[in-house]
Structure formats: C-alpha cells, structure tokens
Amino acid sequence: MITLGENQYGKSRVRVMKVHRHPGRHELHDWTVELLLQGDFQSCFIDGDNSKILPTDTMKNTVYSLAKDSSAGCIEDFAKEMIEFLLSRNSQISAAEINVSEAAWNHLKVGSVVHPTTFVQAGGESQTTSIKKERGAEFSVASGLDNLIILKTAGSAFEGYMKDSLTTLRETNDGNGGPLAR
C-alpha cells in the first residue's frame, strides 16, 4: 500500500518593500519571504479535501499585513512574528518555516551629498535567515549572507593541510601572518 510521507506546502517569493519615513531621511527594507507549513494536510493530498489548507493567497496577504504593522528590527524577528501568528491561528499546522532574504539598498550620492530619499541597490549579496519552529518547541535560527564575494590579493597562503595520493597542490606561505592579515 502506498502512504503519504512527510510533506509541506507554502508560498514563495512574497516581496515586501518597507519604507520607514523619518523627518529628513528614509530607510528602506527589501524582503523576499517564503512560508513553508507542515501539519495535518493528509486529507488534501489523499482525498482532495482542502478544508485544512491555508490558501497561498492568504499566506501572501499575511506577510503584507504583518509587515505593515510589524515593529521587528530585523528579518529574524519578523520571521518569528510570522511563525507565532500562523501557529496561533491554525491548529492544523504542526510546524512552520519562514525564510527571508533582504536585499541591501544604499542612499544615492548626488555629488558628495547623500540624498535622503533616493536609493541605489548595493552589491549582489543579501542577508538571509531561515527560522523554523514546531508547535511547543523553541525556534531554530540559521542566518547568514548569500552571494557575498570577497577577493584577497595577499595573505591567502595555504599550508599544513591534509595530503594523500591525489593531492597535487603545493603548500604556499606568502609571509603575511595569517588568513586575514594585511
């Protein structure tokens, strides 16, 4: 007999642009949110009964509604707010995962003056977080950076590594005192 294994569903690529308007200067946050839900959804997948399914349109609107009223200072706090909101209103959800990436924007410089309300997108890197929580458990948080490119032109010697019959790389030491020395 075939049985339904572990499953989840959700909504991805929900884009949120949030502008904090301070007198004389604005701050911009550009988030892309993904929601993944696990729980009692077997009737949907086996019987076509959607009575326990939160529509993806509702998920998208939840992101927008929470973002509008959120006081979260970082993407991790926003993701936690979203998980608590979803778990508190949907007893069929046993676990939720919220993944958020934040694209960086800098104020545009006009000559030598920073323009307070005009932005240019920064480099290709983005701050990321993946927050997970099972009902009744603690949050699991994994945050970092995607697409961060770093180039070193000195101080990047490589020596003292494991060698075997397939190693062809020669050890190098450029004498600069370590991996991040100047």
OpenMM code with the backbone's topology and positions (N, CA, C; nanometers):
from openmm import Vec3, app, unit

residues = "MET ILE THR LEU GLY GLU ASN GLN TYR GLY LYS SER ARG VAL ARG VAL MET LYS VAL HIS ARG HIS PRO GLY ARG HIS GLU LEU HIS ASP TRP THR VAL GLU LEU LEU LEU GLN GLY ASP PHE GLN SER CYS PHE ILE ASP GLY ASP ASN SER LYS ILE LEU PRO THR ASP THR MET LYS ASN THR VAL TYR SER LEU ALA LYS ASP SER SER ALA GLY CYS ILE GLU ASP PHE ALA LYS GLU MET ILE GLU PHE LEU LEU SER ARG ASN SER GLN ILE SER ALA ALA GLU ILE ASN VAL SER GLU ALA ALA TRP ASN HIS LEU LYS VAL GLY SER VAL VAL HIS PRO THR THR PHE VAL GLN ALA GLY GLY GLU SER GLN THR THR SER ILE LYS LYS GLU ARG GLY ALA GLU PHE SER VAL ALA SER GLY LEU ASP ASN LEU ILE ILE LEU LYS THR ALA GLY SER ALA PHE GLU GLY TYR MET LYS ASP SER LEU THR THR LEU ARG GLU THR ASN ASP GLY ASN GLY GLY PRO LEU ALA ARG".split()
positions = [
    Vec3(0.0839, -0.1183, 0.0000),
    Vec3(0.0000, 0.0000, 0.0000),
    Vec3(0.0883, 0.1245, 0.0000),
    Vec3(0.0498, 0.2231, -0.0741),
    Vec3(0.1226, 0.3498, -0.0797),
    Vec3(0.0714, 0.4406, 0.0308),
    Vec3(0.1651, 0.5062, 0.1035),
    Vec3(0.1263, 0.6004, 0.2087),
    Vec3(0.1925, 0.7344, 0.1822),
    Vec3(0.1296, 0.8378, 0.2313),
    Vec3(0.1823, 0.9732, 0.2180),
    Vec3(0.2954, 0.9930, 0.3179),
    Vec3(0.4101, 1.0362, 0.2711),
    Vec3(0.5241, 1.0617, 0.3583),
    Vec3(0.5210, 1.2034, 0.4124),
    Vec3(0.6320, 1.2428, 0.4709),
    Vec3(0.6448, 1.3780, 0.5231),
    Vec3(0.6166, 1.4771, 0.4104),
    Vec3(0.5397, 1.5793, 0.4394),
    Vec3(0.5014, 1.6743, 0.3353),
    Vec3(0.4899, 1.8142, 0.3927),
    Vec3(0.4980, 1.9103, 0.3045),
    Vec3(0.4786, 2.0504, 0.3401),
    Vec3(0.4327, 2.1240, 0.2158),
    Vec3(0.3773, 2.2406, 0.2374),
    Vec3(0.3409, 2.3263, 0.1251),
    Vec3(0.3588, 2.4700, 0.1705),
    Vec3(0.3536, 2.5624, 0.0760),
    Vec3(0.3720, 2.7006, 0.1148),
    Vec3(0.3656, 2.7978, -0.0003),
    Vec3(0.4188, 2.9151, 0.0262),
    Vec3(0.4189, 3.0257, -0.0699),
    Vec3(0.5590, 3.0832, -0.0725),
    Vec3(0.6111, 3.1061, -0.1929),
    Vec3(0.7456, 3.1635, -0.2047),
    Vec3(0.7397, 3.2951, -0.2805),
    Vec3(0.8511, 3.3661, -0.2759),
    Vec3(0.8730, 3.4918, -0.3484),
    Vec3(0.7689, 3.5989, -0.3184),
    Vec3(0.7364, 3.6171, -0.1902),
    Vec3(0.6498, 3.7275, -0.1495),
    Vec3(0.7413, 3.8459, -0.1226),
    Vec3(0.7303, 3.9481, -0.2019),
    Vec3(0.8217, 4.0628, -0.1942),
    Vec3(0.7592, 4.1739, -0.1111),
    Vec3(0.8364, 4.2237, -0.0158),
    Vec3(0.7921, 4.3314, 0.0729),
    Vec3(0.8933, 4.4445, 0.0659),
    Vec3(0.8468, 4.5630, 0.0325),
    Vec3(0.9299, 4.6840, 0.0392),
    Vec3(0.8704, 4.7694, 0.1507),
    Vec3(0.9501, 4.7951, 0.2519),
    Vec3(0.9024, 4.8723, 0.3667),
    Vec3(0.9885, 4.9971, 0.3801),
    Vec3(0.9234, 5.1130, 0.3813),
    Vec3(0.9934, 5.2404, 0.3940),
    Vec3(0.9612, 5.2997, 0.5304),
    Vec3(1.0652, 5.3271, 0.6079),
    Vec3(1.0490, 5.3985, 0.7354),
    Vec3(1.0800, 5.5452, 0.7052),
    Vec3(0.9796, 5.6277, 0.7174),
    Vec3(0.9939, 5.7692, 0.6843),
    Vec3(1.0221, 5.8504, 0.8103),
    Vec3(1.1474, 5.8894, 0.8262),
    Vec3(1.1881, 5.9748, 0.9366),
    Vec3(1.1992, 6.1164, 0.8812),
    Vec3(1.1837, 6.2179, 0.9643),
    Vec3(1.1987, 6.3551, 0.9143),
    Vec3(1.3358, 6.3743, 0.8490),
    Vec3(1.3356, 6.4073, 0.7211),
    Vec3(1.4596, 6.4372, 0.6508),
    Vec3(1.5358, 6.3172, 0.5972),
    Vec3(1.4909, 6.1938, 0.6279),
    Vec3(1.5660, 6.0766, 0.5804),
    Vec3(1.4764, 5.9518, 0.5865),
    Vec3(1.4831, 5.8711, 0.4852),
    Vec3(1.4078, 5.7462, 0.4815),
    Vec3(1.5017, 5.6271, 0.4943),
    Vec3(1.4484, 5.5165, 0.5468),
    Vec3(1.5188, 5.3876, 0.5498),
    Vec3(1.4362, 5.2905, 0.4671),
    Vec3(1.5036, 5.2048, 0.3921),
    Vec3(1.4351, 5.1111, 0.3034),
    Vec3(1.4724, 4.9678, 0.3373),
    Vec3(1.3714, 4.8808, 0.3429),
    Vec3(1.3925, 4.7376, 0.3643),
    Vec3(1.3243, 4.6637, 0.2499),
    Vec3(1.3983, 4.5730, 0.1866),
    Vec3(1.3506, 4.4969, 0.0714),
    Vec3(1.3635, 4.3490, 0.1054),
    Vec3(1.2504, 4.2858, 0.1399),
    Vec3(1.2498, 4.1479, 0.1846),
    Vec3(1.1802, 4.0584, 0.0830),
    Vec3(1.2307, 3.9379, 0.0669),
    Vec3(1.1622, 3.8330, -0.0084),
    Vec3(1.1376, 3.7187, 0.0890),
    Vec3(1.0104, 3.6814, 0.1035),
    Vec3(0.9678, 3.5894, 0.2086),
    Vec3(0.9154, 3.4591, 0.1469),
    Vec3(0.9504, 3.3477, 0.2121),
    Vec3(0.8972, 3.2162, 0.1774),
    Vec3(0.8371, 3.1550, 0.3033),
    Vec3(0.7160, 3.1011, 0.2921),
    Vec3(0.6474, 3.0354, 0.4033),
    Vec3(0.6316, 2.8876, 0.3694),
    Vec3(0.6684, 2.7998, 0.4612),
    Vec3(0.6520, 2.6560, 0.4438),
    Vec3(0.5803, 2.6011, 0.5664),
    Vec3(0.4735, 2.5254, 0.5430),
    Vec3(0.3912, 2.4740, 0.6518),
    Vec3(0.3902, 2.3218, 0.6508),
    Vec3(0.3945, 2.2637, 0.7706),
    Vec3(0.3787, 2.1200, 0.7884),
    Vec3(0.2623, 2.0985, 0.8840),
    Vec3(0.1934, 1.9860, 0.8668),
    Vec3(0.0842, 1.9593, 0.9592),
    Vec3(-0.0108, 1.8536, 0.9093),
    Vec3(-0.1337, 1.8659, 0.9541),
    Vec3(-0.2388, 1.7700, 0.9234),
    Vec3(-0.3030, 1.8061, 0.7897),
    Vec3(-0.2339, 1.7707, 0.6812),
    Vec3(-0.2814, 1.8041, 0.5466),
    Vec3(-0.3090, 1.6793, 0.4633),
    Vec3(-0.3079, 1.5636, 0.5267),
    Vec3(-0.3243, 1.4375, 0.4543),
    Vec3(-0.4536, 1.4349, 0.3727),
    Vec3(-0.5633, 1.4892, 0.4273),
    Vec3(-0.6911, 1.4853, 0.3555),
    Vec3(-0.6839, 1.5617, 0.2232),
    Vec3(-0.6020, 1.6613, 0.2167),
    Vec3(-0.5854, 1.7360, 0.0915),
    Vec3(-0.5150, 1.6512, -0.0126),
    Vec3(-0.4056, 1.5904, 0.0276),
    Vec3(-0.3230, 1.5169, -0.0673),
    Vec3(-0.3846, 1.3827, -0.1084),
    Vec3(-0.4617, 1.3222, -0.0202),
    Vec3(-0.5176, 1.1897, -0.0486),
    Vec3(-0.6610, 1.1981, -0.1019),
    Vec3(-0.7430, 1.2853, -0.0398),
    Vec3(-0.8861, 1.2903, -0.0736),
    Vec3(-0.9262, 1.4141, -0.1531),
    Vec3(-0.8339, 1.5079, -0.1724),
    Vec3(-0.8701, 1.6317, -0.2419),
    Vec3(-0.9530, 1.7257, -0.1561),
    Vec3(-0.9499, 1.7079, -0.0246),
    Vec3(-1.0257, 1.7904, 0.0707),
    Vec3(-0.9366, 1.9051, 0.1182),
    Vec3(-0.9680, 2.0254, 0.0770),
    Vec3(-0.8854, 2.1424, 0.1087),
    Vec3(-0.9273, 2.2144, 0.2372),
    Vec3(-1.0130, 2.1540, 0.3185),
    Vec3(-1.0686, 2.2236, 0.4353),
    Vec3(-0.9634, 2.2601, 0.5399),
    Vec3(-0.8452, 2.1993, 0.5376),
    Vec3(-0.7394, 2.2317, 0.6343),
    Vec3(-0.6246, 2.3089, 0.5695),
    Vec3(-0.6430, 2.3502, 0.4455),
    Vec3(-0.5371, 2.4173, 0.3701),
    Vec3(-0.5541, 2.5691, 0.3777),
    Vec3(-0.4482, 2.6352, 0.4179),
    Vec3(-0.4436, 2.7814, 0.4157),
    Vec3(-0.4017, 2.8213, 0.2740),
    Vec3(-0.4879, 2.8925, 0.2013),
    Vec3(-0.4536, 2.9267, 0.0626),
    Vec3(-0.3257, 3.0102, 0.0538),
    Vec3(-0.2521, 2.9912, -0.0539),
    Vec3(-0.1288, 3.0679, -0.0707),
    Vec3(-0.1574, 3.2170, -0.0824),
    Vec3(-0.2735, 3.2542, -0.1333),
    Vec3(-0.3112, 3.3956, -0.1384),
    Vec3(-0.3240, 3.4533, 0.0022),
    Vec3(-0.3786, 3.3728, 0.0944),
    Vec3(-0.3895, 3.4146, 0.2345),
    Vec3(-0.2501, 3.4273, 0.2966),
    Vec3(-0.1606, 3.3350, 0.2608),
    Vec3(-0.0227, 3.3438, 0.3113),
    Vec3(0.0420, 3.4746, 0.2654),
    Vec3(0.0277, 3.5068, 0.1381),
    Vec3(0.0839, 3.6312, 0.0839),
    Vec3(0.0264, 3.7518, 0.1583),
    Vec3(-0.1062, 3.7535, 0.1768),
    Vec3(-0.1698, 3.8650, 0.2463),
    Vec3(-0.1287, 3.8717, 0.3929),
    Vec3(-0.0993, 3.7556, 0.4541),
    Vec3(-0.0495, 3.7523, 0.5922),
    Vec3(0.0857, 3.8214, 0.6005),
    Vec3(0.1735, 3.7927, 0.5054),
    Vec3(0.3047, 3.8586, 0.5020),
    Vec3(0.2861, 4.0098, 0.4940),
    Vec3(0.2022, 4.0560, 0.4032),
    Vec3(0.1823, 4.2002, 0.3854),
    Vec3(0.1213, 4.2649, 0.5095),
    Vec3(0.0213, 4.1993, 0.5679),
    Vec3(-0.0446, 4.2550, 0.6860),
    Vec3(0.0515, 4.2642, 0.8039),
    Vec3(0.1262, 4.1561, 0.8280),
    Vec3(0.2212, 4.1581, 0.9397),
    Vec3(0.3340, 4.2579, 0.9144),
    Vec3(0.3822, 4.2669, 0.7916),
    Vec3(0.4897, 4.3616, 0.7604),
    Vec3(0.4438, 4.5054, 0.7847),
    Vec3(0.3197, 4.5339, 0.7511),
    Vec3(0.2659, 4.6700, 0.7693),
    Vec3(0.2674, 4.7122, 0.9162),
    Vec3(0.2327, 4.6189, 1.0043),
    Vec3(0.2196, 4.6523, 1.1462),
    Vec3(0.3379, 4.6089, 1.2319),
    Vec3(0.4345, 4.5406, 1.1732),
    Vec3(0.5451, 4.4844, 1.2497),
    Vec3(0.6403, 4.5911, 1.3021),
    Vec3(0.6887, 4.5678, 1.4225),
    Vec3(0.7926, 4.6554, 1.4784),
    Vec3(0.9272, 4.5826, 1.4799),
    Vec3(0.9350, 4.4698, 1.4099),
    Vec3(1.0588, 4.3905, 1.4064),
    Vec3(1.1731, 4.4740, 1.3514),
    Vec3(1.2871, 4.4657, 1.4180),
    Vec3(1.4042, 4.5407, 1.3760),
    Vec3(1.4947, 4.4638, 1.2818),
    Vec3(1.4639, 4.3349, 1.2601),
    Vec3(1.5475, 4.2525, 1.1730),
    Vec3(1.4627, 4.1412, 1.1135),
    Vec3(1.5159, 4.0770, 1.0106),
    Vec3(1.4395, 3.9728, 0.9430),
    Vec3(1.4139, 3.8521, 1.0332),
    Vec3(1.5036, 3.8244, 1.1260),
    Vec3(1.4828, 3.7129, 1.2185),
    Vec3(1.3589, 3.7369, 1.3056),
    Vec3(1.3461, 3.8575, 1.3604),
    Vec3(1.2311, 3.8886, 1.4450),
    Vec3(1.1015, 3.8861, 1.3652),
    Vec3(1.1072, 3.9346, 1.2400),
    Vec3(0.9875, 3.9321, 1.1556),
    Vec3(0.9451, 3.7877, 1.1281),
    Vec3(1.0387, 3.7011, 1.0971),
    Vec3(1.0067, 3.5604, 1.0709),
    Vec3(0.9464, 3.4945, 1.1943),
    Vec3(0.9994, 3.5256, 1.3122),
    Vec3(0.9445, 3.4701, 1.4362),
    Vec3(0.8009, 3.5186, 1.4580),
    Vec3(0.7755, 3.6475, 1.4337),
    Vec3(0.6394, 3.7007, 1.4454),
    Vec3(0.5446, 3.6247, 1.3534),
    Vec3(0.5898, 3.6007, 1.2318),
    Vec3(0.5052, 3.5331, 1.1345),
    Vec3(0.4737, 3.3904, 1.1782),
    Vec3(0.5740, 3.3186, 1.2266),
    Vec3(0.5512, 3.1805, 1.2716),
    Vec3(0.4530, 3.1786, 1.3886),
    Vec3(0.4722, 3.2650, 1.4864),
    Vec3(0.3814, 3.2681, 1.6023),
    Vec3(0.2384, 3.3000, 1.5577),
    Vec3(0.2239, 3.3923, 1.4639),
    Vec3(0.0925, 3.4292, 1.4107),
    Vec3(0.0271, 3.3078, 1.3442),
    Vec3(0.1009, 3.2389, 1.2577),
    Vec3(0.0452, 3.1243, 1.1854),
    Vec3(0.0086, 3.0096, 1.2792),
    Vec3(0.0958, 2.9789, 1.3739),
    Vec3(0.0681, 2.8696, 1.4673),
    Vec3(-0.0495, 2.9023, 1.5592),
    Vec3(-0.0639, 3.0277, 1.5995),
    Vec3(-0.1714, 3.0649, 1.6913),
    Vec3(-0.3091, 3.0606, 1.6251),
    Vec3(-0.3150, 3.0724, 1.4940),
    Vec3(-0.4442, 3.0794, 1.4246),
    Vec3(-0.4800, 2.9535, 1.3460),
    Vec3(-0.3901, 2.8565, 1.3396),
    Vec3(-0.4118, 2.7392, 1.2555),
    Vec3(-0.3709, 2.6131, 1.3296),
    Vec3(-0.4667, 2.5494, 1.3964),
    Vec3(-0.4348, 2.4315, 1.4787),
    Vec3(-0.3863, 2.3133, 1.3948),
    Vec3(-0.4148, 2.3113, 1.2667),
    Vec3(-0.3717, 2.2008, 1.1811),
    Vec3(-0.2247, 2.2110, 1.1437),
    Vec3(-0.1618, 2.3247, 1.1689),
    Vec3(-0.0195, 2.3427, 1.1386),
    Vec3(0.0621, 2.2956, 1.2585),
    Vec3(0.1522, 2.2002, 1.2352),
    Vec3(0.2369, 2.1494, 1.3433),
    Vec3(0.3741, 2.2156, 1.3443),
    Vec3(0.4170, 2.2695, 1.2298),
    Vec3(0.5470, 2.3358, 1.2210),
    Vec3(0.5432, 2.4355, 1.1052),
    Vec3(0.6195, 2.5403, 1.1210),
    Vec3(0.6300, 2.6409, 1.0152),
    Vec3(0.7761, 2.6799, 0.9992),
    Vec3(0.8116, 2.7089, 0.8760),
    Vec3(0.9452, 2.7590, 0.8432),
    Vec3(0.9267, 2.8849, 0.7605),
    Vec3(0.9953, 2.9901, 0.8008),
    Vec3(0.9925, 3.1162, 0.7269),
    Vec3(1.1354, 3.1476, 0.6853),
    Vec3(1.1548, 3.1656, 0.5552),
    Vec3(1.2842, 3.2031, 0.5003),
    Vec3(1.2721, 3.3440, 0.4450),
    Vec3(1.3644, 3.4296, 0.4851),
    Vec3(1.3611, 3.5687, 0.4404),
    Vec3(1.4992, 3.6073, 0.3902),
    Vec3(1.5031, 3.6754, 0.2769),
    Vec3(1.6283, 3.7355, 0.2319),
    Vec3(1.6045, 3.8854, 0.2182),
    Vec3(1.7054, 3.9628, 0.2553),
    Vec3(1.6949, 4.1085, 0.2492),
    Vec3(1.8010, 4.1627, 0.1552),
    Vec3(1.7552, 4.2290, 0.0503),
    Vec3(1.8458, 4.2951, -0.0430),
    Vec3(1.8852, 4.4298, 0.0160),
    Vec3(2.0119, 4.4634, 0.0032),
    Vec3(2.0628, 4.5884, 0.0604),
    Vec3(2.0453, 4.7048, -0.0377),
    Vec3(2.0043, 4.8176, 0.0153),
    Vec3(1.9919, 4.9415, -0.0610),
    Vec3(2.0687, 5.0503, 0.0131),
    Vec3(2.1407, 5.1336, -0.0608),
    Vec3(2.2144, 5.2470, -0.0029),
    Vec3(2.1541, 5.3768, -0.0543),
    Vec3(2.1690, 5.4790, 0.0269),
    Vec3(2.1259, 5.6111, -0.0191),
    Vec3(2.2144, 5.6535, -0.1363),
    Vec3(2.1525, 5.7111, -0.2380),
    Vec3(2.2248, 5.7593, -0.3553),
    Vec3(2.3011, 5.8865, -0.3191),
    Vec3(2.4239, 5.8958, -0.3672),
    Vec3(2.5021, 6.0191, -0.3505),
    Vec3(2.4864, 6.1031, -0.4761),
    Vec3(2.4523, 6.2287, -0.4568),
    Vec3(2.4456, 6.3250, -0.5660),
    Vec3(2.5625, 6.4200, -0.5435),
    Vec3(2.6684, 6.4018, -0.6240),
    Vec3(2.7932, 6.4729, -0.5967),
    Vec3(2.8521, 6.4139, -0.4702),
    Vec3(2.8707, 6.4963, -0.3697),
    Vec3(2.9226, 6.4480, -0.2412),
    Vec3(2.8139, 6.4449, -0.1343),
    Vec3(2.6886, 6.4708, -0.1748),
    Vec3(2.5782, 6.4772, -0.0794),
    Vec3(2.4927, 6.3503, -0.0894),
    Vec3(2.4660, 6.2907, 0.0255),
    Vec3(2.3795, 6.1735, 0.0309),
    Vec3(2.2348, 6.2206, 0.0210),
    Vec3(2.1620, 6.1667, -0.0768),
    Vec3(2.0213, 6.2025, -0.0926),
    Vec3(1.9380, 6.1241, 0.0088),
    Vec3(1.8548, 6.1918, 0.0881),
    Vec3(1.7862, 6.1247, 0.1993),
    Vec3(1.6723, 6.0313, 0.1580),
    Vec3(1.6220, 6.0441, 0.0341),
    Vec3(1.5047, 5.9650, -0.0044),
    Vec3(1.5212, 5.8921, -0.1383),
    Vec3(1.6449, 5.8818, -0.1867),
    Vec3(1.6710, 5.8109, -0.3123),
    Vec3(1.7741, 5.7029, -0.2855),
    Vec3(1.7494, 5.5847, -0.3412),
    Vec3(1.8318, 5.4682, -0.3092),
    Vec3(1.8878, 5.4042, -0.4354),
    Vec3(2.0014, 5.3372, -0.4194),
    Vec3(2.0602, 5.2548, -0.5235),
    Vec3(2.0877, 5.1187, -0.4605),
    Vec3(2.0569, 5.0129, -0.5359),
    Vec3(2.0779, 4.8799, -0.4792),
    Vec3(2.2262, 4.8548, -0.4592),
    Vec3(2.2608, 4.8003, -0.3437),
    Vec3(2.4001, 4.7717, -0.3087),
    Vec3(2.4469, 4.6506, -0.3877),
    Vec3(2.5572, 4.5918, -0.3486),
    Vec3(2.6125, 4.4740, -0.4163),
    Vec3(2.5142, 4.3598, -0.4248),
    Vec3(2.5555, 4.2503, -0.4830),
    Vec3(2.4682, 4.1366, -0.5049),
    Vec3(2.4406, 4.0514, -0.3829),
    Vec3(2.5030, 4.0827, -0.2692),
    Vec3(2.4819, 3.9998, -0.1514),
    Vec3(2.3479, 4.0322, -0.0863),
    Vec3(2.2956, 3.9343, -0.0132),
    Vec3(2.1726, 3.9565, 0.0627),
    Vec3(2.1854, 3.8872, 0.1969),
    Vec3(2.1260, 3.9505, 0.2972),
    Vec3(2.1198, 3.8909, 0.4299),
    Vec3(2.0082, 3.7878, 0.4272),
    Vec3(2.0287, 3.6722, 0.4897),
    Vec3(1.9279, 3.5670, 0.4869),
    Vec3(1.9018, 3.5123, 0.6262),
    Vec3(1.7823, 3.4569, 0.6420),
    Vec3(1.7513, 3.3839, 0.7637),
    Vec3(1.6533, 3.2732, 0.7316),
    Vec3(1.6643, 3.1643, 0.8050),
    Vec3(1.5696, 3.0542, 0.7988),
    Vec3(1.5303, 3.0228, 0.9419),
    Vec3(1.4055, 3.0509, 0.9740),
    Vec3(1.3542, 3.0300, 1.1093),
    Vec3(1.2535, 2.9155, 1.1042),
    Vec3(1.2700, 2.8179, 1.1930),
    Vec3(1.1787, 2.7034, 1.1992),
    Vec3(1.1291, 2.6889, 1.3420),
    Vec3(1.0064, 2.6390, 1.3524),
    Vec3(0.9523, 2.6129, 1.4859),
    Vec3(0.8431, 2.5088, 1.4752),
    Vec3(0.8556, 2.4053, 1.5572),
    Vec3(0.7482, 2.3093, 1.5734),
    Vec3(0.6626, 2.3558, 1.6904),
    Vec3(0.5337, 2.3291, 1.6818),
    Vec3(0.4413, 2.3686, 1.7888),
    Vec3(0.4946, 2.3170, 1.9230),
    Vec3(0.5054, 2.4052, 2.0205),
    Vec3(0.5525, 2.3687, 2.1536),
    Vec3(0.7032, 2.3628, 2.1692),
    Vec3(0.7773, 2.3895, 2.0631),
    Vec3(0.9239, 2.3818, 2.0696),
    Vec3(0.9842, 2.5221, 2.0568),
    Vec3(1.1153, 2.5267, 2.0701),
    Vec3(1.1879, 2.6526, 2.0553),
    Vec3(1.2148, 2.6805, 1.9070),
    Vec3(1.2467, 2.8056, 1.8771),
    Vec3(1.2833, 2.8447, 1.7414),
    Vec3(1.4201, 2.7876, 1.7054),
    Vec3(1.4350, 2.7512, 1.5804),
    Vec3(1.5646, 2.7179, 1.5225),
    Vec3(1.5981, 2.8311, 1.4262),
    Vec3(1.7155, 2.8921, 1.4433),
    Vec3(1.7531, 3.0096, 1.3646),
    Vec3(1.8851, 2.9834, 1.2929),
    Vec3(1.8852, 3.0056, 1.1619),
    Vec3(2.0079, 2.9984, 1.0827),
    Vec3(2.0109, 3.1212, 0.9930),
    Vec3(2.1088, 3.2092, 1.0160),
    Vec3(2.1174, 3.3337, 0.9391),
    Vec3(2.2555, 3.3470, 0.8772),
    Vec3(2.2627, 3.4232, 0.7706),
    Vec3(2.3913, 3.4428, 0.7046),
    Vec3(2.3808, 3.5363, 0.5874),
    Vec3(2.4719, 3.5183, 0.4925),
    Vec3(2.4758, 3.6008, 0.3725),
    Vec3(2.4788, 3.5103, 0.2501),
    Vec3(2.4075, 3.5493, 0.1459),
    Vec3(2.4137, 3.4810, 0.0171),
    Vec3(2.4803, 3.5738, -0.0830),
    Vec3(2.5558, 3.5144, -0.1730),
    Vec3(2.6177, 3.5883, -0.2840),
    Vec3(2.7162, 3.6957, -0.2407),
    Vec3(2.7806, 3.6758, -0.1260),
    Vec3(2.8859, 3.7670, -0.0821),
    Vec3(3.0153, 3.7233, -0.1489),
    Vec3(3.0768, 3.8128, -0.2206),
    Vec3(3.2010, 3.7818, -0.2909),
    Vec3(3.3143, 3.8611, -0.2271),
    Vec3(3.4191, 3.7890, -0.1865),
    Vec3(3.5360, 3.8508, -0.1247),
    Vec3(3.6578, 3.8115, -0.2062),
    Vec3(3.7431, 3.9073, -0.2360),
    Vec3(3.8658, 3.8811, -0.3109),
    Vec3(3.9830, 3.9305, -0.2292),
    Vec3(4.0822, 3.8438, -0.2099),
    Vec3(4.2049, 3.8823, -0.1408),
    Vec3(4.3184, 3.8790, -0.2417),
    Vec3(4.4048, 3.9769, -0.2333),
    Vec3(4.5205, 3.9804, -0.3224),
    Vec3(4.6500, 3.9492, -0.2497),
    Vec3(4.6437, 3.9292, -0.1176),
    Vec3(4.7608, 3.8910, -0.0374),
    Vec3(4.7104, 3.8263, 0.0914),
    Vec3(4.7995, 3.7590, 0.1602),
    Vec3(4.7632, 3.6994, 0.2887),
    Vec3(4.6707, 3.5798, 0.2742),
    Vec3(4.6777, 3.5116, 0.1610),
    Vec3(4.5874, 3.3987, 0.1409),
    Vec3(4.6635, 3.2676, 0.1209),
    Vec3(4.7779, 3.2557, 0.1858),
    Vec3(4.8589, 3.1342, 0.1751),
    Vec3(4.7817, 3.0145, 0.2273),
    Vec3(4.8185, 2.8975, 0.1784),
    Vec3(4.7513, 2.7742, 0.2189),
    Vec3(4.8580, 2.6691, 0.2454),
    Vec3(4.8660, 2.6262, 0.3723),
    Vec3(4.9671, 2.5275, 0.4083),
    Vec3(4.9181, 2.4462, 0.5266),
    Vec3(4.9844, 2.3323, 0.5509),
    Vec3(4.9517, 2.2493, 0.6647),
    Vec3(4.8263, 2.1663, 0.6471),
    Vec3(4.7815, 2.1490, 0.5270),
    Vec3(4.6597, 2.0738, 0.5013),
    Vec3(4.6891, 1.9242, 0.4843),
    Vec3(4.5837, 1.8469, 0.4886),
    Vec3(4.5942, 1.7024, 0.4717),
    Vec3(4.6371, 1.6694, 0.3285),
    Vec3(4.7267, 1.5721, 0.3145),
    Vec3(4.7739, 1.5311, 0.1826),
    Vec3(4.7554, 1.3809, 0.1677),
    Vec3(4.7183, 1.3391, 0.0459),
    Vec3(4.7127, 1.1968, 0.0145),
    Vec3(4.7617, 1.1771, -0.1288),
    Vec3(4.7443, 1.0567, -0.1828),
    Vec3(4.7975, 1.0257, -0.3156),
    Vec3(4.7336, 1.1087, -0.4271),
    Vec3(4.6214, 1.1749, -0.4012),
    Vec3(4.5554, 1.2557, -0.5032),
    Vec3(4.5848, 1.4055, -0.4892),
    Vec3(4.6621, 1.4443, -0.3888),
    Vec3(4.6953, 1.5854, -0.3679),
    Vec3(4.8049, 1.6280, -0.4640),
    Vec3(4.7779, 1.7347, -0.5395),
    Vec3(4.8789, 1.7907, -0.6313),
    Vec3(4.9133, 1.9342, -0.5935),
    Vec3(4.8315, 1.9965, -0.5097),
    Vec3(4.8529, 2.1354, -0.4701),
    Vec3(4.9773, 2.1477, -0.3821),
    Vec3(5.0654, 2.2436, -0.4147),
    Vec3(5.1826, 2.2686, -0.3310),
    Vec3(5.1488, 2.3699, -0.2231),
    Vec3(5.2086, 2.3496, -0.1070),
    Vec3(5.1894, 2.4444, 0.0022),
    Vec3(5.2537, 2.5778, -0.0335),
    Vec3(5.1879, 2.6863, 0.0105),
    Vec3(5.2432, 2.8207, -0.0100),
    Vec3(5.2357, 2.8976, 0.1197),
    Vec3(5.3307, 2.9893, 0.1363),
    Vec3(5.3324, 3.0778, 0.2515),
    Vec3(5.3819, 3.2118, 0.2007),
    Vec3(5.2922, 3.3107, 0.1995),
    Vec3(5.3341, 3.4418, 0.1490),
    Vec3(5.3869, 3.5331, 0.2598),
    Vec3(5.3977, 3.4790, 0.3827),
    Vec3(5.4611, 3.5538, 0.4919),
    Vec3(5.3812, 3.6703, 0.5453),
    Vec3(5.2512, 3.6725, 0.5233),
    Vec3(5.1724, 3.7864, 0.5707),
    Vec3(5.1030, 3.7610, 0.7031),
    Vec3(5.1360, 3.6536, 0.7715),
    Vec3(5.0906, 3.6373, 0.9099),
    Vec3(4.9532, 3.5808, 0.9311),
    Vec3(4.8890, 3.5227, 0.8355),
    Vec3(4.7617, 3.4607, 0.8620),
    Vec3(4.6576, 3.4913, 0.7565),
    Vec3(4.5424, 3.4284, 0.7682),
    Vec3(4.4432, 3.4353, 0.6621),
    Vec3(4.3843, 3.5741, 0.6367),
    Vec3(4.3725, 3.6608, 0.7381),
    Vec3(4.3148, 3.7923, 0.7154),
    Vec3(4.4124, 3.9057, 0.7454),
    Vec3(4.5381, 3.8741, 0.7592),
    Vec3(4.6379, 3.9790, 0.7867),
    Vec3(4.6529, 4.0707, 0.6659),
    Vec3(4.6910, 4.1947, 0.6921),
    Vec3(4.7063, 4.2908, 0.5827),
    Vec3(4.8445, 4.2912, 0.5278),
] * unit.nanometer
topology = app.Topology()
chain = topology.addChain("A")
for resn in residues:
    res = topology.addResidue(resn, chain)
    for name in ("N", "CA", "C"):
        topology.addAtom(name, app.Element.getBySymbol(name[0]), res)
